[in-house]
Amino acid sequence: MTPPCPVPRAACPGFTTATAFAPASVGNVGVGFDLLGHALEGIGDTVTATRIDEPVARVAEITGVVTDLPFDPEQNTAARAVAAWRSALGLDFGVELRIEKGIPLGSGLGGSAASATAALTAANALLAQPLSPQQLYPYALEGERAASGSLHGDNVGPQLLGGLVLATADRLVPIPVPPGLTAVVAHPHFVLETRKAREALRGVYALNEFVGQSEGLALVLAGCFGGDFELIGRGLRDVLVEPRRAPLIPGFGAVKAAALAAGALGASISGAGPSVFAWFRERERAADAGLAMAHAFAEAGLASDIIVSAVANAGAQVLSRS
């Protein structure tokens, strides 16, 4: 453990470079629009942060599956998050970022959030006394603002803490899940921009829709805390957002039906889409369902990738620092 620094954090000696990984995530989880999300295995973004003398946050390189992202610190989620962090801490040094994208653009897998989370985790690791993941939350939110124009933590929250997380305006609440709870995500090779998906939500909503959505969220949370798969299955449905976004995703109805036919507790749109997720009691059944979901997307003319992951997956990790 690093000993306490006797002077302000900004003046503590630290490290020169650090690399961190942040996982992809399922945002909204159907019932918790902008509030609930969980981390995913395997896929994610990696960012290397290097201490520089110039007191700024800047992007030096973007590689990986997406390279045409803005370098402008105000528009890049990673740079904007790190800029907010260093400003709040009053640091006398700057940070240069090298971003390796592992999450496709407009996938509904929290790609913009993962860049911000990985960048913050790496930059924070430069400090002799790093902040906790919870303390990084407001800066990650500021990074998300660059991508969607709003502050919502359903992706950065689980990416910071891991597992299933309830992300409110000012805090992150880890949600326990029953052992074995597994997600499968079908990601079609199709781009759906977050801003376009949010535009689809404009309009009038009926009071009974809000009541139905609240009931679903309450049942899922109660089921998770109580280890009750039946309650989770009763609540895991989206009556508020899904009907308005489903038409934006080719084959969505068939993909969801395939998941439910394979025994899913529930299925819906991952984040803003076009990816579709489903929850299962066990990993083997989730893997089988993934094949059926991929076939349904193929019938709609879209190839897809399948991710099978424990819902209680790890959050961002520091890979190295020196």
C-alpha positions as CSV (number, residue, x, y, z in Angstrom):
1,M,0.0,0.0,0.0
2,T,1.3,3.5,-0.9
3,P,2.0,5.5,2.3
4,P,0.1,8.7,2.9
5,C,1.6,11.8,1.2
6,P,2.4,14.6,3.7
7,V,1.8,17.3,1.1
8,P,-1.2,17.9,-1.2
9,R,-1.9,15.1,-3.7
10,A,-0.9,17.4,-6.6
11,A,2.6,17.7,-5.1
12,C,3.1,13.9,-4.3
13,P,5.7,12.1,-6.4
14,G,4.0,9.6,-8.8
15,F,4.6,7.6,-11.9
16,T,5.5,8.6,-15.5
17,T,3.3,6.3,-17.5
18,A,0.4,3.9,-16.9
19,T,-1.9,1.7,-19.0
20,A,-5.4,0.6,-18.1
21,F,-8.2,-1.4,-19.6
22,A,-12.0,-0.7,-19.3
23,P,-14.5,-3.3,-20.3
24,A,-17.5,-2.9,-22.6
25,S,-20.9,-2.7,-20.8
26,V,-24.6,-3.2,-21.2
27,G,-26.3,0.1,-20.4
28,N,-29.9,0.5,-19.3
29,V,-30.3,-3.3,-18.8
30,G,-33.8,-2.8,-20.2
31,V,-35.5,-1.6,-17.0
32,G,-33.0,1.1,-15.8
33,F,-32.8,3.7,-18.5
34,D,-29.6,5.8,-17.8
35,L,-29.4,4.2,-14.4
36,L,-28.5,0.6,-14.6
37,G,-25.6,-1.2,-16.3
38,H,-23.2,-4.1,-16.1
39,A,-19.7,-4.9,-17.3
40,L,-18.8,-7.4,-20.0
41,E,-16.0,-9.9,-20.3
42,G,-13.3,-9.8,-23.0
43,I,-14.1,-6.7,-25.0
44,G,-13.0,-3.2,-24.1
45,D,-10.7,-0.2,-24.6
46,T,-7.1,0.2,-23.5
47,V,-5.5,3.6,-22.8
48,T,-1.9,4.6,-21.9
49,A,-1.5,7.8,-20.0
50,T,1.9,9.6,-19.9
51,R,2.8,12.5,-17.6
52,I,3.8,15.6,-19.6
53,D,5.0,19.1,-18.4
54,E,2.3,21.0,-20.4
55,P,-0.7,21.4,-18.1
56,V,-3.3,19.9,-20.5
57,A,-5.0,16.6,-21.3
58,R,-4.4,15.7,-25.0
59,V,-4.8,12.7,-27.3
60,A,-1.6,11.7,-29.1
61,E,-2.9,8.5,-30.9
62,I,-6.1,6.5,-31.6
63,T,-5.7,2.9,-32.8
64,G,-7.8,-0.2,-32.9
65,V,-11.2,-1.0,-34.4
66,V,-12.1,2.8,-34.5
67,T,-9.6,5.5,-35.5
68,D,-11.7,8.4,-36.8
69,L,-12.6,9.8,-33.4
70,P,-12.0,13.5,-32.5
71,F,-8.6,14.5,-31.1
72,D,-10.1,17.8,-29.8
73,P,-10.0,17.5,-26.0
74,E,-13.5,19.0,-25.7
75,Q,-15.0,16.4,-28.0
76,N,-13.0,13.3,-27.1
77,T,-14.5,11.5,-24.1
78,A,-11.2,10.3,-22.8
79,A,-9.5,13.7,-22.9
80,R,-12.5,15.5,-21.5
81,A,-12.7,13.2,-18.6
82,V,-9.0,13.5,-17.8
83,A,-9.1,17.2,-18.2
84,A,-11.9,17.4,-15.6
85,W,-10.0,15.2,-13.3
86,R,-6.7,17.1,-13.4
87,S,-8.5,20.4,-13.1
88,A,-10.4,19.3,-10.0
89,L,-7.2,18.0,-8.3
90,G,-5.2,21.1,-9.3
91,L,-2.4,19.0,-10.8
92,D,0.6,20.8,-12.0
93,F,1.3,18.3,-14.8
94,G,-0.6,17.3,-17.9
95,V,-1.5,13.9,-19.4
96,E,-1.0,12.6,-22.9
97,L,-3.3,9.7,-24.0
98,R,-2.9,6.9,-26.4
99,I,-6.2,5.2,-27.0
100,E,-6.6,1.6,-28.4
101,K,-10.2,1.1,-29.2
102,G,-11.5,-2.5,-28.8
103,I,-15.2,-1.5,-28.9
104,P,-16.9,-0.7,-32.3
105,L,-18.4,2.7,-32.8
106,G,-22.2,3.0,-32.3
107,S,-22.5,-0.5,-31.0
108,G,-24.5,0.0,-27.8
109,L,-21.6,-1.5,-25.8
110,G,-20.5,1.7,-24.0
111,G,-17.6,2.4,-26.3
112,S,-17.4,6.2,-25.6
113,A,-17.7,5.5,-21.8
114,A,-14.9,2.8,-21.9
115,S,-12.5,5.3,-23.5
116,A,-13.2,7.8,-20.7
117,T,-13.0,5.1,-18.0
118,A,-9.8,3.6,-19.2
119,A,-8.2,7.0,-19.6
120,L,-9.2,8.1,-16.1
121,T,-8.0,4.8,-14.6
122,A,-4.7,5.1,-16.3
123,A,-4.2,8.8,-15.5
124,N,-5.2,8.3,-11.9
125,A,-2.6,5.5,-11.6
126,L,0.1,8.2,-12.3
127,L,-0.6,9.5,-8.8
128,A,1.2,8.2,-5.7
129,Q,-2.2,8.5,-4.0
130,P,-4.9,7.6,-6.6
131,L,-8.5,8.3,-6.2
132,S,-10.9,5.4,-5.7
133,P,-13.1,4.3,-8.6
134,Q,-16.1,5.9,-6.8
135,Q,-14.2,9.2,-6.7
136,L,-13.5,9.0,-10.4
137,Y,-17.2,8.9,-11.2
138,P,-18.0,12.6,-11.7
139,Y,-15.1,12.9,-14.1
140,A,-16.2,9.9,-16.1
141,L,-19.6,11.5,-16.4
142,E,-18.1,14.6,-17.8
143,G,-16.4,12.4,-20.5
144,E,-19.7,10.9,-21.4
145,R,-21.1,14.4,-22.0
146,A,-18.8,14.7,-25.0
147,A,-20.4,11.8,-26.7
148,S,-24.1,12.1,-25.9
149,G,-24.5,15.6,-24.7
150,S,-25.9,14.4,-21.3
151,L,-24.6,13.1,-18.0
152,H,-25.6,9.4,-17.6
153,G,-23.6,6.8,-15.6
154,D,-25.2,3.5,-16.7
155,N,-22.0,2.6,-18.7
156,V,-19.2,4.4,-16.8
157,G,-20.5,3.1,-13.5
158,P,-20.2,-0.6,-14.1
159,Q,-17.0,0.0,-16.0
160,L,-15.5,1.7,-13.0
161,L,-16.7,-0.8,-10.3
162,G,-17.5,-3.9,-12.3
163,G,-20.6,-6.0,-12.0
164,L,-24.1,-4.7,-12.0
165,V,-24.3,-1.0,-10.8
166,L,-27.1,1.5,-10.1
167,A,-25.6,4.8,-11.3
168,T,-27.4,7.9,-9.8
169,A,-26.5,11.5,-10.4
170,D,-23.9,11.6,-7.6
171,R,-23.1,8.0,-6.5
172,L,-22.6,4.4,-7.7
173,V,-24.4,1.6,-5.9
174,P,-23.1,-2.0,-6.6
175,I,-26.0,-4.5,-7.0
176,P,-25.3,-8.1,-6.0
177,V,-26.4,-10.8,-8.5
178,P,-27.3,-14.4,-8.1
179,P,-24.4,-16.9,-8.8
180,G,-24.4,-18.0,-12.3
181,L,-26.3,-15.0,-13.8
182,T,-25.0,-14.7,-17.3
183,A,-25.5,-12.3,-20.1
184,V,-25.3,-12.9,-23.9
185,V,-25.0,-10.0,-26.2
186,A,-25.5,-10.1,-30.0
187,H,-23.7,-7.2,-31.7
188,P,-24.7,-6.8,-35.3
189,H,-22.3,-5.1,-37.8
190,F,-24.5,-2.0,-37.9
191,V,-23.8,1.4,-36.5
192,L,-26.5,3.2,-34.5
193,E,-25.4,6.6,-33.3
194,T,-26.2,7.3,-29.6
195,R,-27.6,10.8,-30.4
196,K,-29.9,9.3,-33.1
197,A,-31.1,6.7,-30.6
198,R,-31.8,9.3,-28.0
199,E,-33.7,11.4,-30.6
200,A,-36.1,8.5,-31.0
201,L,-37.2,9.0,-27.4
202,R,-38.8,12.4,-28.0
203,G,-42.5,12.4,-27.5
204,V,-45.3,11.9,-25.1
205,Y,-45.3,9.0,-22.5
206,A,-48.3,7.6,-20.7
207,L,-48.4,7.4,-16.9
208,N,-49.0,3.7,-17.0
209,E,-45.8,3.3,-19.0
210,F,-43.8,4.9,-16.2
211,V,-45.6,2.7,-13.6
212,G,-44.8,-0.4,-15.6
213,Q,-41.1,0.5,-16.0
214,S,-40.8,1.3,-12.3
215,E,-42.4,-2.0,-11.4
216,G,-39.9,-3.8,-13.7
217,L,-36.9,-2.1,-12.2
218,A,-38.1,-2.8,-8.6
219,L,-38.6,-6.5,-9.4
220,V,-35.1,-6.8,-11.0
221,L,-33.4,-5.1,-8.0
222,A,-35.4,-7.1,-5.5
223,G,-34.6,-10.3,-7.4
224,C,-30.9,-9.5,-7.5
225,F,-30.7,-8.7,-3.8
226,G,-32.7,-11.7,-2.9
227,G,-31.1,-14.1,-5.3
228,D,-34.5,-14.8,-6.9
229,F,-34.3,-15.6,-10.6
230,E,-38.1,-15.7,-10.9
231,L,-38.4,-12.0,-9.7
232,I,-35.7,-11.0,-12.1
233,G,-37.5,-12.7,-15.0
234,R,-40.7,-11.0,-14.1
235,G,-39.1,-7.6,-14.1
236,L,-36.6,-7.8,-17.0
237,R,-38.6,-6.0,-19.7
238,D,-38.6,-2.5,-21.1
239,V,-42.0,-1.0,-21.8
240,L,-40.8,2.6,-22.0
241,V,-37.7,2.9,-24.3
242,E,-37.6,-0.4,-26.3
243,P,-40.8,0.2,-28.3
244,R,-39.4,3.5,-29.6
245,R,-35.9,2.3,-30.5
246,A,-36.8,-1.2,-31.8
247,P,-37.6,0.1,-35.3
248,L,-34.1,1.4,-35.6
249,I,-32.6,-2.1,-35.3
250,P,-33.1,-4.5,-38.3
251,G,-34.3,-7.9,-37.0
252,F,-34.7,-6.8,-33.4
253,G,-38.0,-8.5,-32.8
254,A,-36.7,-11.9,-34.2
255,V,-33.5,-11.6,-32.2
256,K,-35.3,-11.0,-29.0
257,A,-37.8,-13.8,-29.7
258,A,-34.9,-16.2,-30.3
259,A,-33.4,-15.3,-26.9
260,L,-36.7,-15.8,-25.1
261,A,-37.3,-19.0,-26.9
262,A,-33.9,-20.2,-25.7
263,G,-35.0,-19.6,-22.1
264,A,-33.8,-16.1,-21.4
265,L,-35.0,-14.4,-18.2
266,G,-35.5,-11.3,-20.4
267,A,-34.0,-9.6,-23.4
268,S,-33.8,-6.0,-24.7
269,I,-31.6,-3.4,-26.3
270,S,-28.1,-3.0,-25.0
271,G,-27.5,0.7,-24.3
272,A,-28.6,2.8,-27.3
273,G,-28.4,-0.3,-29.6
274,P,-28.1,-1.9,-32.0
275,S,-26.7,-4.7,-29.8
276,V,-29.2,-6.9,-28.1
277,F,-28.7,-8.6,-24.7
278,A,-30.3,-11.3,-22.7
279,W,-29.9,-12.7,-19.2
280,F,-29.8,-16.4,-18.3
281,R,-29.5,-18.5,-15.2
282,E,-26.4,-20.4,-16.6
283,R,-23.6,-19.8,-19.0
284,E,-24.2,-22.9,-21.2
285,R,-27.7,-21.9,-22.1
286,A,-26.6,-18.3,-22.8
287,A,-24.0,-19.6,-25.3
288,D,-26.6,-21.7,-27.1
289,A,-29.0,-18.7,-27.2
290,G,-26.2,-16.6,-28.7
291,L,-26.1,-18.8,-31.8
292,A,-29.9,-18.5,-32.2
293,M,-29.7,-14.7,-31.9
294,A,-26.9,-14.5,-34.4
295,H,-29.0,-16.6,-36.8
296,A,-31.9,-14.2,-36.4
297,F,-29.7,-11.2,-37.2
298,A,-28.4,-13.1,-40.2
299,E,-31.9,-13.5,-41.4
300,A,-32.2,-9.7,-41.3
301,G,-29.1,-9.4,-43.4
302,L,-26.6,-8.6,-40.6
303,A,-23.6,-10.5,-39.5
304,S,-23.0,-10.3,-35.7
305,D,-20.6,-11.0,-33.0
306,I,-21.6,-12.9,-29.8
307,I,-20.3,-12.0,-26.3
308,V,-21.1,-14.3,-23.4
309,S,-20.2,-12.9,-20.0
310,A,-20.9,-13.2,-16.3
311,V,-23.0,-10.2,-15.2
312,A,-20.6,-9.9,-12.2
313,N,-17.6,-9.2,-14.4
314,A,-14.6,-7.1,-13.3
315,G,-14.4,-3.4,-13.9
316,A,-11.5,-1.3,-15.1
317,Q,-8.0,-2.5,-14.3
318,V,-4.5,-0.9,-14.3
319,L,-2.4,-3.2,-16.5
320,S,1.0,-1.5,-15.9
321,R,2.7,1.6,-14.6
322,S,6.2,2.9,-14.3
